Structure formats: structure tokens, C-alpha cells
Amino acid sequence: MKKPLPAVEDGRCRMCGGKLVGGAVPFSKLKNMGNWTSDHLCKGHGSTHVCSCCAEIRNCREQQNTAKNGYAVSLERGLELFMSPEDAYSFLQNLPEPPFAVVFIARYTNTPIAPLLAANYDKENITILMYFSKSREVKIGGRTHKSPAEEYYYLHVTPSELIKKVSLCRKKKEELCSAPLFVEACLSDPQWAAVAWLAGYKNSEIYNFKINVKEESLVYE
């Protein structure tokens, strides 16, 4: 029989705002929390506790900094580092038991991501934090522009459907990279941008175009 969770002010996790699963941990007792300057990013300020999944994320902070393309944290398997998009794709194919949290990072960043993560309690429909940083570039009027702000999105997906899309992109890479509609889909829909990244597409293969400002049309190089 499971032990009851300790009583807290609002029954939610201070970091992710989700359920207090796996046993609550006092926020004040997390490792080095006093030196962490990103508490303003936490989603549940009314709570004094965090769920075990978020506690594990926070305690693995130093190891997170070695992750090149993201990481996942779960009570079942602990911290899993992604050193390539292929690692991230493999994780999708073999998800841990909930609760778990996951972030895919298109370009390495020192930005503290832990408080941005969303805890998952269901393997069929999950939330992935997709972090592009400022890695995507477009050419406007002959000049190359990076994203004006760091791009990150919460992708609410069905893993099996995401895997199908990645498989399709791998098979049709040459065709899709030269298709204006696919490029526009990657620009307008973060999920398709994530799919292209998971499929191994480089930014230069997707966003290598310029915008003709006068005609307001895409001109592909």
C-alpha cells in the first residue's frame, strides 16, 4: 500500500506545477537551491514541496550540463543524457514508466532548463520541451537573422505518431528539403521543426532560403 503524500499548501509541485507523485520533497532541502537564481521560473509558487521527479532533475543539475542534445529524468531510470538527435529518438521508442520529464535541445545552451520542464504521468500522450535556443536562421533582404529571442516550445504529442513522422522524414529527406510547404511547416509548427531535427536534418538543409520583402514570398537558394 502506497504511503500518503505529505500535506502541502496546494498539493502541487513547486517546480513543474504538476502532481506530487513519488513522494514530496521540501523545496528548501533541494541541493544548492539557495544558489539557484531561476526560482522565478517555477510554476507552483504556492507550494513548499516538489515531486520526486523534479527533485531528481534538480539534483542532477551538474550532469545536465554535459548533455549536448537534451536529457530525460524519471524515477525508474534516473538521468538519461542525449548526445545526439538519435539518442532523443531512441528515448521516444523506449519511454520509462511515469513520472518522467524530457527536453530536446537543438543547440547546446547554459540556460537553466530544469524549471521549464513538464512532468509526464502518461506514456500515450506526453509533453516534450523542445529547445531551439537561437539556432534557426533566416535571410531577410539579403541579411542573415537569428531568432530575436530564444525559442522553446511545449510539444503535446503522441509518441507513436511522432515516431511515424520522423520515419517519414528520414525516407523522404531529399524530397522534403526542397519542398517549400515542408520548410514553411517547420517555421510555423514547432512539432514539424522537432521532427526534422529528430530525423537528422541540419538547419542549413531546412532554412536555407531568403525572404523577398517586396513580393512577400519565399525564394529558395
Protein Blocks (a to p, Z undefined) as FASTA:
>chain_A
ZZdddddfkopafklopacehiaadfklpghklmpcklmmpcblmbcbdcfklmmmmmmm
mmmmmpmnbccddfklopaddfbfklmmmmmmmccdddddddddfbdcfbdfklmpccdf
bfkbccddddekjmbccdeehiacddfbdcdddddddfklmmmmmmmmmmmmmmmmmmmk
lmmmmmmmmklmmmmmmnopafklmmmccddfklopacdZZ
